[in-house]
Amino acid sequence: MTFPASADGRRSTSALGRAVVADALRRVDPAGARAASREANWRAGYLAHFRRLIEAGLTSRQAAVSVARDGLASLHGRMRVIRPGEPETGLGALISASARHELAVRPGRASHSGDAATARTASAQDGSTTPAATGRLNASWRCPTAVSG
């Protein structure tokens, strides 16, 4: 997984953060969304926008769910996946793809199946395929994207 590239090819975490926060706020705090999207110095100014996210979500349960859903949808729609020998795609490609690519999760490292880290990953006793149960990320595992009511 990687950050989206801008028009000049750079992958900016600040641009991603600014866009995701603006999208999360847009429905419940349009002025806050505009302020976040216009923040010229995101690294120094992001805390005010994160505070605004929290405050917007405190107004009602519906507002909190909206901020969470819209922020998650924005992040999901913007993050990119790069696989060796394949063109860059959206994150949705992992959800709809078959389990061709298995990743092992270790602190500070993710690697393709077939290496020693994957070989040492234990299977869940109950047969569960969630990353929490197996310690592995699997392309066919579906992450819930909706906040339950």
TIKOL-884982 format. One record per residue (C-alpha): residue number from 1; x, y, z. Coordinates in nm, 2 decimals, padded with zeros to 4 digits. Example, Ala and Ser with C-alpha at 12.3 -4.5 7.8 and 13.67 -1.06 7.14 Angstrom:
! TIKOL-884982
<pt nr="1" u="01.23" v="-00.45" w="00.78"/>
<pt nr="2" u="01.37" v="-00.11" w="00.71"/>
This chain:
! TIKOL-884982
<pt nr="1" u="00.00" v="00.00" w="00.00"/>
<pt nr="2" u="00.11" v="00.35" w="-00.07"/>
<pt nr="3" u="00.00" v="00.71" w="-00.07"/>
<pt nr="4" u="-00.16" v="00.86" w="-00.38"/>
<pt nr="5" u="00.07" v="01.04" w="-00.62"/>
<pt nr="6" u="00.01" v="01.41" w="-00.70"/>
<pt nr="7" u="00.03" v="01.56" w="-01.05"/>
<pt nr="8" u="00.41" v="01.60" w="-01.01"/>
<pt nr="9" u="00.45" v="01.23" w="-00.90"/>
<pt nr="10" u="00.53" v="01.30" w="-00.54"/>
<pt nr="11" u="00.34" v="01.10" w="-00.27"/>
<pt nr="12" u="00.24" v="01.35" w="00.00"/>
<pt nr="13" u="00.11" v="01.24" w="00.33"/>
<pt nr="14" u="00.01" v="01.60" w="00.40"/>
<pt nr="15" u="-00.21" v="01.62" w="00.09"/>
<pt nr="16" u="-00.37" v="01.29" w="00.18"/>
<pt nr="17" u="-00.44" v="01.40" w="00.54"/>
<pt nr="18" u="-00.58" v="01.74" w="00.43"/>
<pt nr="19" u="-00.81" v="01.57" w="00.17"/>
<pt nr="20" u="-00.94" v="01.30" w="00.41"/>
<pt nr="21" u="-01.01" v="01.54" w="00.69"/>
<pt nr="22" u="-01.19" v="01.77" w="00.45"/>
<pt nr="23" u="-01.40" v="01.49" w="00.32"/>
<pt nr="24" u="-01.48" v="01.37" w="00.67"/>
<pt nr="25" u="-01.60" v="01.71" w="00.77"/>
<pt nr="26" u="-01.78" v="01.81" w="00.45"/>
<pt nr="27" u="-02.13" v="01.68" w="00.54"/>
<pt nr="28" u="-02.14" v="01.80" w="00.91"/>
<pt nr="29" u="-01.91" v="02.10" w="00.91"/>
<pt nr="30" u="-01.87" v="02.25" w="00.55"/>
<pt nr="31" u="-01.68" v="02.55" w="00.68"/>
<pt nr="32" u="-01.44" v="02.32" w="00.86"/>
<pt nr="33" u="-01.40" v="02.11" w="00.55"/>
<pt nr="34" u="-01.31" v="02.42" w="00.35"/>
<pt nr="35" u="-01.06" v="02.53" w="00.61"/>
<pt nr="36" u="-00.89" v="02.19" w="00.62"/>
<pt nr="37" u="-00.87" v="02.17" w="00.24"/>
<pt nr="38" u="-00.71" v="02.52" w="00.23"/>
<pt nr="39" u="-00.46" v="02.47" w="00.51"/>
<pt nr="40" u="-00.13" v="02.58" w="00.36"/>
<pt nr="41" u="00.09" v="02.43" w="00.63"/>
<pt nr="42" u="-00.07" v="02.10" w="00.72"/>
<pt nr="43" u="00.23" v="01.97" w="00.92"/>
<pt nr="44" u="00.20" v="02.27" w="01.16"/>
<pt nr="45" u="-00.18" v="02.32" w="01.13"/>
<pt nr="46" u="-00.34" v="01.98" w="01.13"/>
<pt nr="47" u="-00.42" v="01.97" w="01.50"/>
<pt nr="48" u="-00.68" v="02.24" w="01.47"/>
<pt nr="49" u="-00.86" v="02.04" w="01.20"/>
<pt nr="50" u="-00.84" v="01.72" w="01.40"/>
<pt nr="51" u="-00.99" v="01.90" w="01.69"/>
<pt nr="52" u="-01.27" v="02.02" w="01.46"/>
<pt nr="53" u="-01.33" v="01.65" w="01.36"/>
<pt nr="54" u="-01.37" v="01.56" w="01.72"/>
<pt nr="55" u="-01.60" v="01.85" w="01.79"/>
<pt nr="56" u="-01.81" v="01.78" w="01.49"/>
<pt nr="57" u="-01.86" v="01.42" w="01.59"/>
<pt nr="58" u="-01.97" v="01.53" w="01.94"/>
<pt nr="59" u="-02.28" v="01.71" w="01.82"/>
<pt nr="60" u="-02.48" v="01.39" w="01.77"/>
<pt nr="61" u="-02.45" v="01.02" w="01.71"/>
<pt nr="62" u="-02.54" v="01.07" w="01.34"/>
<pt nr="63" u="-02.27" v="01.34" w="01.30"/>
<pt nr="64" u="-02.01" v="01.10" w="01.46"/>
<pt nr="65" u="-02.10" v="00.82" w="01.23"/>
<pt nr="66" u="-02.10" v="01.06" w="00.93"/>
<pt nr="67" u="-01.75" v="01.18" w="01.01"/>
<pt nr="68" u="-01.62" v="00.83" w="01.06"/>
<pt nr="69" u="-01.78" v="00.69" w="00.75"/>
<pt nr="70" u="-01.69" v="00.97" w="00.52"/>
<pt nr="71" u="-01.33" v="00.98" w="00.65"/>
<pt nr="72" u="-01.29" v="00.61" w="00.60"/>
<pt nr="73" u="-01.45" v="00.62" w="00.26"/>
<pt nr="74" u="-01.22" v="00.90" w="00.16"/>
<pt nr="75" u="-00.91" v="00.72" w="00.28"/>
<pt nr="76" u="-01.02" v="00.39" w="00.12"/>
<pt nr="77" u="-01.08" v="00.57" w="-00.21"/>
<pt nr="78" u="-00.74" v="00.75" w="-00.21"/>
<pt nr="79" u="-00.49" v="00.49" w="-00.09"/>
<pt nr="80" u="-00.31" v="00.29" w="-00.36"/>
<pt nr="81" u="-00.18" v="-00.06" w="-00.40"/>
<pt nr="82" u="00.14" v="-00.14" w="-00.59"/>
<pt nr="83" u="00.22" v="-00.51" w="-00.66"/>
<pt nr="84" u="00.54" v="-00.62" w="-00.83"/>
<pt nr="85" u="00.49" v="-00.64" w="-01.21"/>
<pt nr="86" u="00.13" v="-00.50" w="-01.20"/>
<pt nr="87" u="00.00" v="-00.14" w="-01.26"/>
<pt nr="88" u="-00.09" v="00.07" w="-00.95"/>
<pt nr="89" u="-00.45" v="00.03" w="-00.85"/>
<pt nr="90" u="-00.69" v="00.15" w="-00.59"/>
<pt nr="91" u="-00.73" v="-00.01" w="-00.25"/>
<pt nr="92" u="-01.06" v="-00.16" w="-00.36"/>
<pt nr="93" u="-00.86" v="-00.40" w="-00.58"/>
<pt nr="94" u="-00.75" v="-00.59" w="-00.26"/>
<pt nr="95" u="-01.11" v="-00.64" w="-00.15"/>
<pt nr="96" u="-01.23" v="-00.78" w="-00.48"/>
<pt nr="97" u="-00.91" v="-00.97" w="-00.57"/>
<pt nr="98" u="-00.86" v="-01.34" w="-00.51"/>
<pt nr="99" u="-00.61" v="-01.44" w="-00.24"/>
<pt nr="100" u="-00.31" v="-01.45" w="-00.48"/>
<pt nr="101" u="-00.10" v="-01.22" w="-00.26"/>
<pt nr="102" u="-00.06" v="-01.30" w="00.11"/>
<pt nr="103" u="00.13" v="-01.06" w="00.33"/>
<pt nr="104" u="00.29" v="-01.14" w="00.66"/>
<pt nr="105" u="00.27" v="-00.88" w="00.93"/>
<pt nr="106" u="00.57" v="-00.82" w="01.15"/>
<pt nr="107" u="00.65" v="-00.50" w="01.34"/>
<pt nr="108" u="00.81" v="-00.26" w="01.08"/>
<pt nr="109" u="00.79" v="-00.51" w="00.80"/>
<pt nr="110" u="00.54" v="-00.66" w="00.55"/>
<pt nr="111" u="00.65" v="-00.91" w="00.29"/>
<pt nr="112" u="00.51" v="-01.14" w="00.03"/>
<pt nr="113" u="00.43" v="-01.51" w="00.10"/>
<pt nr="114" u="00.70" v="-01.76" w="00.07"/>
<pt nr="115" u="00.95" v="-01.59" w="00.29"/>
<pt nr="116" u="01.06" v="-01.69" w="00.64"/>
<pt nr="117" u="00.82" v="-01.44" w="00.81"/>
<pt nr="118" u="00.52" v="-01.60" w="00.65"/>
<pt nr="119" u="00.64" v="-01.95" w="00.72"/>
<pt nr="120" u="00.67" v="-01.86" w="01.09"/>
<pt nr="121" u="00.31" v="-01.72" w="01.11"/>
<pt nr="122" u="00.09" v="-01.95" w="01.30"/>
<pt nr="123" u="-00.26" v="-02.04" w="01.19"/>
<pt nr="124" u="-00.56" v="-01.96" w="01.40"/>
<pt nr="125" u="-00.70" v="-02.25" w="01.60"/>
<pt nr="126" u="-01.06" v="-02.19" w="01.50"/>
<pt nr="127" u="-00.98" v="-02.16" w="01.13"/>
<pt nr="128" u="-01.05" v="-01.78" w="01.12"/>
<pt nr="129" u="-00.89" v="-01.59" w="00.84"/>
<pt nr="130" u="-00.89" v="-01.24" w="01.00"/>
<pt nr="131" u="-00.56" v="-01.07" w="01.03"/>
<pt nr="132" u="-00.60" v="-01.05" w="01.40"/>
<pt nr="133" u="-00.65" v="-01.43" w="01.43"/>
<pt nr="134" u="-00.37" v="-01.54" w="01.19"/>
<pt nr="135" u="-00.13" v="-01.25" w="01.21"/>
<pt nr="136" u="-00.15" v="-01.23" w="00.83"/>
<pt nr="137" u="-00.30" v="-00.99" w="00.59"/>
<pt nr="138" u="-00.49" v="-01.18" w="00.32"/>
<pt nr="139" u="-00.61" v="-01.01" w="00.00"/>
<pt nr="140" u="-00.94" v="-01.20" w="00.02"/>
<pt nr="141" u="-01.02" v="-01.09" w="00.38"/>
<pt nr="142" u="-01.29" v="-00.83" w="00.37"/>
<pt nr="143" u="-01.25" v="-00.54" w="00.61"/>
<pt nr="144" u="-01.58" v="-00.40" w="00.73"/>
<pt nr="145" u="-01.62" v="-00.05" w="00.60"/>
<pt nr="146" u="-01.95" v="00.05" w="00.75"/>
<pt nr="147" u="-02.00" v="00.16" w="01.11"/>
<pt nr="148" u="-02.28" v="-00.05" w="01.25"/>
<pt nr="149" u="-02.59" v="00.13" w="01.37"/>
